[in-house]
Amino acid sequence: MKWITLICLLISSSFIESRILFKRDTDADHHKHIADVYTALTERTFKGL
């Protein structure tokens, strides 16, 4: 069960990251947004476990 969650987390985070890169926001906003996304995803994942 944990492996499925981790794989889903990796897929979704890489998808979100590629969409952010495609938008080509400023670097500072880009990195802050990725950090927020990863934080939200990891919190959700650990609540699910």
C-alpha distance matrix in Angstrom:
0.0 3.8 5.5 5.3 6.5 8.8 10.1 10.9 12.5 14.5 15.7 16.7 18.4 20.3 21.4 22.6 24.3 26.1 27.3 28.7 30.4 31.8 33.4 35.1 35.5 37.2 35.4 35.3 33.8 31.4 30.0 30.0 28.1 25.4 25.1 24.9 22.2 20.0 20.7 19.7 16.5 15.4 16.6 14.7 11.4 12.2 13.4 10.2 8.4
3.8 0.0 3.8 5.5 5.2 6.2 8.7 9.9 10.5 12.4 14.3 15.3 16.3 18.3 19.9 20.9 22.2 24.3 25.8 26.7 28.3 30.1 31.6 33.0 33.2 34.7 32.7 32.4 31.2 28.8 27.1 27.2 25.6 22.7 22.2 22.2 19.8 17.2 17.8 17.4 14.2 12.5 14.1 12.9 9.2 9.7 11.8 9.3 7.1
5.5 3.8 0.0 3.8 5.4 5.1 6.1 8.5 9.7 10.5 12.3 14.1 15.2 16.5 18.2 19.8 20.8 22.5 24.3 25.6 26.7 28.4 30.4 31.7 32.3 33.9 31.8 32.0 30.9 28.1 26.6 27.1 25.5 22.3 22.3 22.7 20.0 17.4 18.7 18.6 15.0 13.8 16.1 14.9 11.2 12.5 14.9 12.4 10.7
5.3 5.5 3.8 0.0 3.8 5.5 5.2 6.2 8.5 10.0 10.6 12.2 14.1 15.5 16.5 18.2 19.8 21.2 22.6 24.3 25.7 27.0 28.8 30.5 31.2 33.2 31.5 31.8 30.2 27.5 26.5 26.9 24.8 21.9 22.2 22.2 19.1 17.2 18.7 17.8 14.1 13.9 16.0 14.0 10.7 12.9 14.6 11.5 10.9
6.5 5.2 5.4 3.8 0.0 3.8 5.5 5.1 6.1 8.7 10.0 10.5 12.0 14.2 15.2 16.2 17.9 19.9 21.0 22.3 24.0 25.6 27.0 28.7 29.0 30.8 29.1 29.1 27.4 25.0 23.8 23.9 21.8 19.1 19.2 18.9 16.0 14.0 15.2 14.2 10.6 10.2 12.2 10.2 6.9 9.4 11.2 8.4 8.3
8.8 6.2 5.1 5.5 3.8 0.0 3.8 5.4 4.9 6.2 8.7 9.9 10.4 12.2 14.1 15.2 16.2 18.2 19.9 20.9 22.2 24.1 25.8 27.0 27.4 28.9 26.9 27.0 25.8 23.1 21.7 22.1 20.4 17.3 17.3 17.8 15.0 12.4 14.1 14.0 10.3 9.4 12.4 11.4 8.0 10.1 12.8 10.9 10.3
10.1 8.7 6.1 5.2 5.5 3.8 0.0 3.8 5.3 5.1 6.2 8.6 9.9 10.7 12.2 14.2 15.3 16.5 18.4 20.0 21.0 22.5 24.6 26.0 26.9 28.7 26.9 27.5 26.2 23.2 22.2 23.1 21.1 17.9 18.6 19.2 16.0 13.9 16.3 16.0 12.2 12.3 15.3 13.9 10.9 13.6 15.9 13.7 13.5
10.9 9.9 8.5 6.2 5.1 5.4 3.8 0.0 3.8 5.5 5.1 6.0 8.4 9.9 10.5 12.1 14.0 15.3 16.5 18.2 19.8 21.0 22.7 24.6 25.3 27.4 26.0 26.5 24.7 21.9 21.3 21.9 19.4 16.6 17.6 17.5 14.1 12.7 15.0 13.9 10.1 11.2 13.9 11.8 9.5 12.9 14.5 12.1 13.0
12.5 10.5 9.7 8.5 6.1 4.9 5.3 3.8 0.0 3.8 5.5 5.3 5.9 8.4 9.8 10.5 11.9 14.1 15.4 16.3 18.0 19.8 21.2 22.7 23.0 24.8 23.2 23.4 21.7 19.1 18.1 18.5 16.3 13.4 14.0 14.1 10.9 9.1 11.4 10.7 7.0 7.9 11.0 9.6 7.6 10.9 13.0 11.5 12.4
14.5 12.4 10.5 10.0 8.7 6.2 5.1 5.5 3.8 0.0 3.8 5.6 5.2 6.0 8.5 9.9 10.4 12.1 14.2 15.3 16.2 18.1 20.0 21.2 22.0 23.7 21.8 22.5 21.3 18.2 17.2 18.3 16.4 13.0 14.1 15.1 11.9 9.9 13.0 13.1 9.7 10.3 13.9 13.1 11.0 13.9 16.4 15.1 15.6
15.7 14.3 12.3 10.6 10.0 8.7 6.2 5.1 5.5 3.8 0.0 3.8 5.6 5.3 6.1 8.6 9.9 10.6 12.4 14.3 15.3 16.4 18.6 20.3 21.4 23.7 22.3 23.4 21.8 18.6 18.3 19.6 17.1 14.1 16.0 16.5 12.9 12.0 15.2 14.7 11.3 12.9 16.1 14.7 13.0 16.4 18.3 16.6 17.6
16.7 15.3 14.1 12.2 10.5 9.9 8.6 6.0 5.3 5.6 3.8 0.0 3.8 5.5 5.0 6.1 8.5 9.9 10.6 12.3 14.2 15.3 16.7 18.7 19.4 21.8 20.8 21.5 19.4 16.6 16.6 17.3 14.4 11.9 13.9 13.8 10.0 9.9 12.9 11.8 8.8 11.3 14.0 12.4 11.7 15.3 16.7 15.3 17.0
18.4 16.3 15.2 14.1 12.0 10.4 9.9 8.4 5.9 5.2 5.6 3.8 0.0 3.8 5.4 5.1 6.0 8.5 9.9 10.5 12.1 14.1 15.4 16.8 17.2 19.1 17.7 18.2 16.5 13.6 13.2 14.1 11.6 8.6 10.5 11.1 7.6 7.0 10.5 10.3 7.8 9.9 13.0 12.4 11.8 15.0 16.9 16.3 17.7
20.3 18.3 16.5 15.5 14.2 12.2 10.7 9.9 8.4 6.0 5.3 5.5 3.8 0.0 3.8 5.5 5.0 6.1 8.6 9.8 10.3 12.1 14.3 15.4 16.6 18.6 17.1 18.5 17.1 13.7 13.6 15.4 13.1 10.0 12.6 13.8 10.6 10.0 13.8 14.0 11.6 13.4 16.7 16.1 15.3 18.4 20.5 19.6 20.7
21.4 19.9 18.2 16.5 15.2 14.1 12.2 10.5 9.8 8.5 6.1 5.0 5.4 3.8 0.0 3.8 5.4 5.2 6.3 8.7 9.9 10.5 12.6 14.6 16.0 18.7 17.9 19.4 17.4 14.2 15.0 16.5 13.5 11.2 14.3 14.7 11.2 11.8 15.4 14.7 12.5 15.1 17.9 16.7 16.4 19.8 21.4 20.3 21.9
22.6 20.9 19.8 18.2 16.2 15.2 14.2 12.1 10.5 9.9 8.6 6.1 5.1 5.5 3.8 0.0 3.8 5.5 5.1 6.2 8.6 9.8 10.8 12.8 13.4 16.0 15.5 16.5 14.2 11.2 12.3 13.2 10.0 8.2 11.4 11.4 8.1 9.6 12.9 12.1 10.8 13.8 16.1 15.3 15.7 19.0 20.3 19.8 21.8
24.3 22.2 20.8 19.8 17.9 16.2 15.3 14.0 11.9 10.4 9.9 8.5 6.0 5.0 5.4 3.8 0.0 3.8 5.4 5.1 6.2 8.6 10.0 10.9 11.7 13.8 12.7 14.0 12.4 9.0 9.7 11.6 9.1 6.7 10.1 11.3 8.8 9.6 13.1 13.5 12.3 14.6 17.3 17.3 17.4 20.3 22.1 21.9 23.4
26.1 24.3 22.5 21.2 19.9 18.2 16.5 15.3 14.1 12.1 10.6 9.9 8.5 6.1 5.2 5.5 3.8 0.0 3.8 5.4 5.0 6.1 8.7 9.9 11.9 14.5 13.8 16.0 14.5 10.9 12.4 14.6 12.2 10.2 13.8 15.0 12.4 13.3 16.9 17.0 15.6 18.0 20.8 20.4 20.3 23.4 25.2 24.6 26.2
27.3 25.8 24.3 22.6 21.0 19.9 18.4 16.5 15.4 14.2 12.4 10.6 9.9 8.6 6.3 5.1 5.4 3.8 0.0 3.8 5.4 5.0 6.4 8.9 10.5 13.7 14.0 15.9 13.6 10.6 12.9 14.5 11.5 10.6 14.4 14.6 12.1 14.0 17.2 16.6 15.7 18.7 21.0 20.3 20.8 24.1 25.3 24.8 26.9
28.7 26.7 25.6 24.3 22.3 20.9 20.0 18.2 16.3 15.3 14.3 12.3 10.5 9.8 8.7 6.2 5.1 5.4 3.8 0.0 3.8 5.4 5.2 6.6 7.3 10.2 10.4 12.1 9.8 6.9 9.5 11.0 8.3 8.0 11.8 12.2 10.6 12.7 15.6 15.6 15.4 18.2 20.3 20.1 21.0 23.9 25.2 25.3 27.3
30.4 28.3 26.7 25.7 24.0 22.2 21.0 19.8 18.0 16.2 15.3 14.2 12.1 10.3 9.9 8.6 6.2 5.0 5.4 3.8 0.0 3.8 5.4 5.2 7.4 9.8 9.6 12.2 11.0 7.6 10.0 12.6 10.8 9.9 13.6 14.9 13.4 14.8 18.0 18.5 18.0 20.4 22.9 23.0 23.4 26.2 27.9 27.9 29.6
31.8 30.1 28.4 27.0 25.6 24.1 22.5 21.0 19.8 18.1 16.4 15.3 14.1 12.1 10.5 9.8 8.6 6.1 5.0 5.4 3.8 0.0 3.8 5.4 8.4 11.6 12.4 15.1 13.5 10.6 13.5 15.7 13.5 13.0 16.8 17.6 15.8 17.6 20.8 20.7 20.2 22.9 25.2 24.9 25.4 28.5 29.9 29.6 31.5
33.4 31.6 30.4 28.8 27.0 25.8 24.6 22.7 21.2 20.0 18.6 16.7 15.4 14.3 12.6 10.8 10.0 8.7 6.4 5.2 5.4 3.8 0.0 3.8 5.7 9.4 11.1 13.4 11.2 9.3 12.8 14.3 12.0 12.7 16.3 16.5 15.3 17.8 20.5 20.2 20.3 23.2 25.1 24.9 26.0 28.9 30.0 30.0 32.2
35.1 33.0 31.7 30.5 28.7 27.0 26.0 24.6 22.7 21.2 20.3 18.7 16.8 15.4 14.6 12.8 10.9 9.9 8.9 6.6 5.2 5.4 3.8 0.0 3.8 6.6 8.2 11.1 9.8 7.9 11.3 13.4 12.1 12.7 16.0 16.9 16.3 18.4 21.0 21.4 21.7 24.2 26.2 26.5 27.4 30.1 31.5 31.8 33.7
35.5 33.2 32.3 31.2 29.0 27.4 26.9 25.3 23.0 22.0 21.4 19.4 17.2 16.6 16.0 13.4 11.7 11.9 10.5 7.3 7.4 8.4 5.7 3.8 0.0 3.8 6.4 8.3 6.5 5.8 9.5 10.8 9.9 11.5 14.3 14.9 15.0 17.4 19.5 19.9 20.8 23.3 24.9 25.4 26.8 29.2 30.4 31.1 33.2
37.2 34.7 33.9 33.2 30.8 28.9 28.7 27.4 24.8 23.7 23.7 21.8 19.1 18.6 18.7 16.0 13.8 14.5 13.7 10.2 9.8 11.6 9.4 6.6 3.8 0.0 3.8 5.6 5.5 6.0 8.7 10.1 10.6 12.2 14.3 15.4 16.3 18.3 20.0 21.1 22.3 24.2 25.8 26.9 28.2 30.2 31.6 32.7 34.5
35.4 32.7 31.8 31.5 29.1 26.9 26.9 26.0 23.2 21.8 22.3 20.8 17.7 17.1 17.9 15.5 12.7 13.8 14.0 10.4 9.6 12.4 11.1 8.2 6.4 3.8 0.0 3.8 5.6 4.9 6.1 8.5 9.8 10.5 12.2 14.2 15.2 16.4 18.2 19.9 20.9 22.4 24.2 25.6 26.6 28.4 30.2 31.3 32.8
35.3 32.4 32.0 31.8 29.1 27.0 27.5 26.5 23.4 22.5 23.4 21.5 18.2 18.5 19.4 16.5 14.0 16.0 15.9 12.1 12.2 15.1 13.4 11.1 8.3 5.6 3.8 0.0 3.8 5.4 5.4 6.2 8.5 10.0 10.7 12.3 14.2 15.6 16.6 18.4 20.0 21.3 22.6 24.4 25.7 27.2 28.8 30.3 31.8
33.8 31.2 30.9 30.2 27.4 25.8 26.2 24.7 21.7 21.3 21.8 19.4 16.5 17.1 17.4 14.2 12.4 14.5 13.6 9.8 11.0 13.5 11.2 9.8 6.5 5.5 5.6 3.8 0.0 3.8 5.6 5.1 5.9 8.5 9.8 10.4 12.0 14.1 15.2 16.3 18.0 19.8 21.0 22.3 24.0 25.7 26.9 28.3 30.2
31.4 28.8 28.1 27.5 25.0 23.1 23.2 21.9 19.1 18.2 18.6 16.6 13.6 13.7 14.2 11.2 9.0 10.9 10.6 6.9 7.6 10.6 9.3 7.9 5.8 6.0 4.9 5.4 3.8 0.0 3.8 5.5 5.2 6.2 8.7 10.0 10.6 12.3 14.2 15.4 16.4 18.3 20.0 21.1 22.3 24.3 25.9 26.9 28.6
30.0 27.1 26.6 26.5 23.8 21.7 22.2 21.3 18.1 17.2 18.3 16.6 13.2 13.6 15.0 12.3 9.7 12.4 12.9 9.5 10.0 13.5 12.8 11.3 9.5 8.7 6.1 5.4 5.6 3.8 0.0 3.8 5.4 5.1 6.2 8.6 9.8 10.6 12.2 14.2 15.3 16.4 18.3 19.9 20.8 22.4 24.3 25.6 26.9
30.0 27.2 27.1 26.9 23.9 22.1 23.1 21.9 18.5 18.3 19.6 17.3 14.1 15.4 16.5 13.2 11.6 14.6 14.5 11.0 12.6 15.7 14.3 13.4 10.8 10.1 8.5 6.2 5.1 5.5 3.8 0.0 3.8 5.5 5.1 6.2 8.6 10.0 10.6 12.3 14.2 15.4 16.5 18.4 19.9 21.2 22.7 24.3 25.9
28.1 25.6 25.5 24.8 21.8 20.4 21.1 19.4 16.3 16.4 17.1 14.4 11.6 13.1 13.5 10.0 9.1 12.2 11.5 8.3 10.8 13.5 12.0 12.1 9.9 10.6 9.8 8.5 5.9 5.2 5.4 3.8 0.0 3.8 5.4 5.0 6.1 8.6 9.8 10.5 12.2 14.2 15.3 16.5 18.1 20.0 21.2 22.4 24.4
25.4 22.7 22.3 21.9 19.1 17.3 17.9 16.6 13.4 13.0 14.1 11.9 8.6 10.0 11.2 8.2 6.7 10.2 10.6 8.0 9.9 13.0 12.7 12.7 11.5 12.2 10.5 10.0 8.5 6.2 5.1 5.5 3.8 0.0 3.8 5.4 5.0 6.1 8.5 9.8 10.4 12.1 14.1 15.2 16.1 18.2 19.9 20.8 22.4
25.1 22.2 22.3 22.2 19.2 17.3 18.6 17.6 14.0 14.1 16.0 13.9 10.5 12.6 14.3 11.4 10.1 13.8 14.4 11.8 13.6 16.8 16.3 16.0 14.3 14.3 12.2 10.7 9.8 8.7 6.2 5.1 5.4 3.8 0.0 3.8 5.4 5.2 6.1 8.6 9.9 10.6 12.2 14.2 15.2 16.5 18.3 19.9 21.1
24.9 22.2 22.7 22.2 18.9 17.8 19.2 17.5 14.1 15.1 16.5 13.8 11.1 13.8 14.7 11.4 11.3 15.0 14.6 12.2 14.9 17.6 16.5 16.9 14.9 15.4 14.2 12.3 10.4 10.0 8.6 6.2 5.0 5.4 3.8 0.0 3.8 5.6 5.1 6.2 8.6 10.0 10.6 12.3 14.1 15.5 16.6 18.3 20.2
22.2 19.8 20.0 19.1 16.0 15.0 16.0 14.1 10.9 11.9 12.9 10.0 7.6 10.6 11.2 8.1 8.8 12.4 12.1 10.6 13.4 15.8 15.3 16.3 15.0 16.3 15.2 14.2 12.0 10.6 9.8 8.6 6.1 5.0 5.4 3.8 0.0 3.8 5.4 5.2 6.1 8.6 9.9 10.6 12.1 14.3 15.4 16.4 18.4
20.0 17.2 17.4 17.2 14.0 12.4 13.9 12.7 9.1 9.9 12.0 9.9 7.0 10.0 11.8 9.6 9.6 13.3 14.0 12.7 14.8 17.6 17.8 18.4 17.4 18.3 16.4 15.6 14.1 12.3 10.6 10.0 8.6 6.1 5.2 5.6 3.8 0.0 3.8 5.5 5.1 6.0 8.4 9.8 10.3 12.1 14.1 15.1 16.4
20.7 17.8 18.7 18.7 15.2 14.1 16.3 15.0 11.4 13.0 15.2 12.9 10.5 13.8 15.4 12.9 13.1 16.9 17.2 15.6 18.0 20.8 20.5 21.0 19.5 20.0 18.2 16.6 15.2 14.2 12.2 10.6 9.8 8.5 6.1 5.1 5.4 3.8 0.0 3.8 5.5 5.3 6.1 8.6 9.8 10.7 12.3 14.2 15.5
19.7 17.4 18.6 17.8 14.2 14.0 16.0 13.9 10.7 13.1 14.7 11.8 10.3 14.0 14.7 12.1 13.5 17.0 16.6 15.6 18.5 20.7 20.2 21.4 19.9 21.1 19.9 18.4 16.3 15.4 14.2 12.3 10.5 9.8 8.6 6.2 5.2 5.5 3.8 0.0 3.8 5.6 5.2 6.2 8.6 10.1 10.7 12.3 14.5
16.5 14.2 15.0 14.1 10.6 10.3 12.2 10.1 7.0 9.7 11.3 8.8 7.8 11.6 12.5 10.8 12.3 15.6 15.7 15.4 18.0 20.2 20.3 21.7 20.8 22.3 20.9 20.0 18.0 16.4 15.3 14.2 12.2 10.4 9.9 8.6 6.1 5.1 5.5 3.8 0.0 3.8 5.5 5.1 6.0 8.7 9.9 10.5 12.4
15.4 12.5 13.8 13.9 10.2 9.4 12.3 11.2 7.9 10.3 12.9 11.3 9.9 13.4 15.1 13.8 14.6 18.0 18.7 18.2 20.4 22.9 23.2 24.2 23.3 24.2 22.4 21.3 19.8 18.3 16.4 15.4 14.2 12.1 10.6 10.0 8.6 6.0 5.3 5.6 3.8 0.0 3.8 5.4 4.9 6.1 8.5 9.7 10.5
16.6 14.1 16.1 16.0 12.2 12.4 15.3 13.9 11.0 13.9 16.1 14.0 13.0 16.7 17.9 16.1 17.3 20.8 21.0 20.3 22.9 25.2 25.1 26.2 24.9 25.8 24.2 22.6 21.0 20.0 18.3 16.5 15.3 14.1 12.2 10.6 9.9 8.4 6.1 5.2 5.5 3.8 0.0 3.8 5.4 5.3 6.2 8.6 10.1
14.7 12.9 14.9 14.0 10.2 11.4 13.9 11.8 9.6 13.1 14.7 12.4 12.4 16.1 16.7 15.3 17.3 20.4 20.3 20.1 23.0 24.9 24.9 26.5 25.4 26.9 25.6 24.4 22.3 21.1 19.9 18.4 16.5 15.2 14.2 12.3 10.6 9.8 8.6 6.2 5.1 5.4 3.8 0.0 3.8 5.6 5.2 6.2 8.8
11.4 9.2 11.2 10.7 6.9 8.0 10.9 9.5 7.6 11.0 13.0 11.7 11.8 15.3 16.4 15.7 17.4 20.3 20.8 21.0 23.4 25.4 26.0 27.4 26.8 28.2 26.6 25.7 24.0 22.3 20.8 19.9 18.1 16.1 15.2 14.1 12.1 10.3 9.8 8.6 6.0 4.9 5.4 3.8 0.0 3.8 5.4 5.0 6.4
12.2 9.7 12.5 12.9 9.4 10.1 13.6 12.9 10.9 13.9 16.4 15.3 15.0 18.4 19.8 19.0 20.3 23.4 24.1 23.9 26.2 28.5 28.9 30.1 29.2 30.2 28.4 27.2 25.7 24.3 22.4 21.2 20.0 18.2 16.5 15.5 14.3 12.1 10.7 10.1 8.7 6.1 5.3 5.6 3.8 0.0 3.8 5.3 5.1
13.4 11.8 14.9 14.6 11.2 12.8 15.9 14.5 13.0 16.4 18.3 16.7 16.9 20.5 21.4 20.3 22.1 25.2 25.3 25.2 27.9 29.9 30.0 31.5 30.4 31.6 30.2 28.8 26.9 25.9 24.3 22.7 21.2 19.9 18.3 16.6 15.4 14.1 12.3 10.7 9.9 8.5 6.2 5.2 5.4 3.8 0.0 3.8 5.5
10.2 9.3 12.4 11.5 8.4 10.9 13.7 12.1 11.5 15.1 16.6 15.3 16.3 19.6 20.3 19.8 21.9 24.6 24.8 25.3 27.9 29.6 30.0 31.8 31.1 32.7 31.3 30.3 28.3 26.9 25.6 24.3 22.4 20.8 19.9 18.3 16.4 15.1 14.2 12.3 10.5 9.7 8.6 6.2 5.0 5.3 3.8 0.0 3.8
8.4 7.1 10.7 10.9 8.3 10.3 13.5 13.0 12.4 15.6 17.6 17.0 17.7 20.7 21.9 21.8 23.4 26.2 26.9 27.3 29.6 31.5 32.2 33.7 33.2 34.5 32.8 31.8 30.2 28.6 26.9 25.9 24.4 22.4 21.1 20.2 18.4 16.4 15.5 14.5 12.4 10.5 10.1 8.8 6.4 5.1 5.5 3.8 0.0
